[in-house]
Amino acid sequence: MSEWTDTHTWDGLARALDRPEGAAVVVRRWTDDKHQEFLLLHRNAEGSDYEGDWAWTSPAGCCQPGEAVYPAALRELAEEAGLSGLDPWAVDLSGPWARFAVDVEADTEISLVDPEHDRYEWVGLEQALARVLPEAVGEAQFGEMAHLPRVTIGFRRMVDADLAHVLRWQQASHARHWFRDEPQDLAGARVRYGPRIDGLSPVRVWVVEIKGKASGYLQDYRVRDHHDYALKTQDADAVGFDYLIGEPHLVSRGVGTAMVWAFLRDVLCPSYPDTPRFSASPDHRNQRSLRVLEKCGFTQGVRIDLPAADGEPATSEIVCTLDRAHWFGMPDDAVDVR
């Protein structure tokens, strides 16, 4: 078979019928602190000299029937480039193809395991955009990459010493509108967050470290532990979470999307192995946060009406939900999401 159909790939493999159709993983390496190169694979279906549509791509492929999206991305990365043990992050999962990215060391060895490709090259951003055709595919895979910084993301439990950071983050210009009801001093912050820090609350609080520096915080909880919220969300089986990138220089650079995905993968999936869904509920006016969740595979659902604050009109939150089995698979699938 040499043509794509609704049910099979060009080489005869069965395709999943739901969205996204498949996943692409942009592989990036840094030759120094400022210069980045991207891995391109040459597809040999049309011959070794072919340079037209779909000749060059990042590691990519269709999801197989019953296969979760992230494991599909990891499988393609291993099958097409011989890369394993990596942790790609979400770039944008809201389109017909899920887009991930991963940074590798400059001396990383590439192995063309799958005979679908006959060679590979590391190229700069302009070359990647020029070679990957159709043009829309190149733009989709690489258009955002120039703006994505090289970051490492880790999480640790919050301690009392972090509360000064929390106050500063909540009062930053990009965040203060959404945190008007939060404590304004350390004493108030200790009252609010102290039980969570001390393990006396069902809510766990975390600090995200980006490049080893405290840069924001997150919290997670079982929705069923908050009766009124469970009734409003209509999903007591979900695990909810909240998040904030606190440092202004990291906002609107793709870091929030990478952080939320890493939190799902590294913290929530291992901590709640049987949970079918993860949810977050930003204010309906917080378009930046809603877009981050959309890019991580969340779908919007019910609205929760909120009472009017002093001098403010009534507003609402939108409950956004991620289907864990669809994106990560469940533990019984025997797929290591790390």
C-alpha positions, -999 to +999 in steps of 0.1 A: +000+000+000+015+034-010-014+058-003-030+072+029-065+062+036-090+070+063-079+038+082-043+031+071-010+049+066+009+049+034+028+018+045-003-002+055-004+004+092-038+009+109-045+044+121-066+056+150-098+073+139-101+099+167-082+132+171-054+140+170-045+118+141-009+115+152+020+132+169+052+150+158+082+156+181+105+185+172+140+175+183+162+204+191+199+207+201+219+238+211+253+241+195+260+269+220+239+292+243+223+310+214+223+287+183+198+259+179+195+232+153+166+208+145+166+172+135+150+165+101+144+130+087+142+123+050+114+100+040+123+076+012+089+066-001+094+088-032+131+081-036+163+094-021+164+125-043+128+136-036+125+171-020+088+179-023+059+177+001+065+154+031+101+146+020+115+161+053+098+159+087+105+158+124+099+123+139+062+119+135+035+093+128-001+083+133-015+070+166-024+033+163-059+021+173-062+022+210-029+039+215-027+070+238-012+101+222+019+107+243+030+070+242+025+073+204+049+103+203+075+084+224+072+053+201+077+074+170+107+091+186+123+057+193+113+040+160+124+068+137+154+084+155+165+058+180+158+082+209+144+069+242+143+079+278+135+115+269+107+137+282+091+157+254+069+186+264+036+197+248+039+226+223+003+225+210-021+195+212-052+213+200-049+207+163-053+176+141-018+166+149-003+168+184+030+187+185+056+180+211+093+191+214+123+179+232+159+192+237+188+169+234+226+172+240+247+184+211+264+150+208+232+129+209+234+099+186+206+094+160+198+060+147+174+055+119+156+024+132+126+025+109+134+019+072+109+047+063+138+072+064+171+071+045+191+099+061+189+128+086+203+162+090+206+188+118+196+222+103+190+258+116+155+272+119+154+289+085+164+257+068+139+237+087+111+261+077+122+259+041+126+222+038+095+209+056+067+210+031+038+218+027+047+252+041+019+250+067+034+218+081+068+235+085+053+265+101+032+243+125+063+223+136+089+250+138+071+284+138+070+286+176+104+270+183+124+302+179+105+317+208+107+287+231+137+291+255+159+263+266+146+254+300+147+226+326+116+222+347+114+205+381+090+205+410+094+204+448+071+207+477+065+242+489+081+253+523+075+284+545+105+302+529+086+302+496+057+323+508+075+356+501+079+344+465+042+335+464+031+369+475+055+385+449+042+363+421+006+369+429+012+407+429+031+407+395+014+427+368+003+397+347-012+379+377-026+404+403-060+407+386-067+370+392-054+370+429-073+400+444-087+378+472-054+363+482-034+373+513-014+405+511+012+398+537+033+368+551+010+363+581-020+359+559-001+337+534+009+315+563-027+311+574-038+303+539-010+280+528+005+268+561-018+237+564-011+228+528+026+231+534+024+211+567+004+182+552-027+191+572-048+198+541-059+176+512-044+202+490-007+198+481+014+228+471+044+228+448+071+252+436+081+249+400+118+255+394+128+266+360+166+264+353+169+256+390+152+289+401+118+291+419+096+306+392+059+298+402+037+274+421+010+248+416-014+229+438-034+197+434-063+181+451-089+154+447-121+171+436-142+148+458-125+163+489-142+197+481-179+189+482-193+222+468-167+223+440-174+186+432-211+194+428-204+224+406-179+206+383-200+175+381-168+154+382-159+142+417-135+115+403-112+141+388-080+155+403-080+193+401-050+216+400-041+253+399-009+270+386+009+302+382+041+312+363+052+339+386+082+354+369+071+380+343+099+373+318+087+337+314+052+346+304+039+341+268+070+321+258+055+286+258+069+279+293+035+277+309+024+250+284+056+230+291+052+234+328+016+222+329+025+192+307+055+183+329+033+186+361+007+163+346+034+138+335+058+139+364+036+147+394-001+140+388+001+108+368+024+090+393+006+105+423-029+095+412-025+063+391-062+055+389-076+090+382-094+092+349-093+129+344-074+161+354-091+194+356-085+231+361-110+260+361-096+294+351-117+326+351-135+328+318-117+361+311-083+346+315-076+338+279-039+331+284-046+304+309-074+289+289-051+287+259-023+270+279-048+243+289-061+239+253-025+235+241-021+207+267-051+188+254-078+200+277-114+206+266-137+232+280-169+221+298-193+235+324-191+270+338-191+277+375-208+311+384-188+331+410-203+357+433-194+393+426-164+407+445-165+442+459-167+466+430-165+438+404-192+423+382-201+386+387-180+363+367-175+326+361-148+299+358-146+274+329-139+238+340-113+224+315-107+186+316-080+163+303-089+127+295-059+109+310-064+076+291-066+094+258-034+114+263-012+094+286-028+060+288-037+043+321-013+022+342-028-010+329-016-001+295+019-009+307+034+022+291+060+042+310+049+078+306+083+090+317 
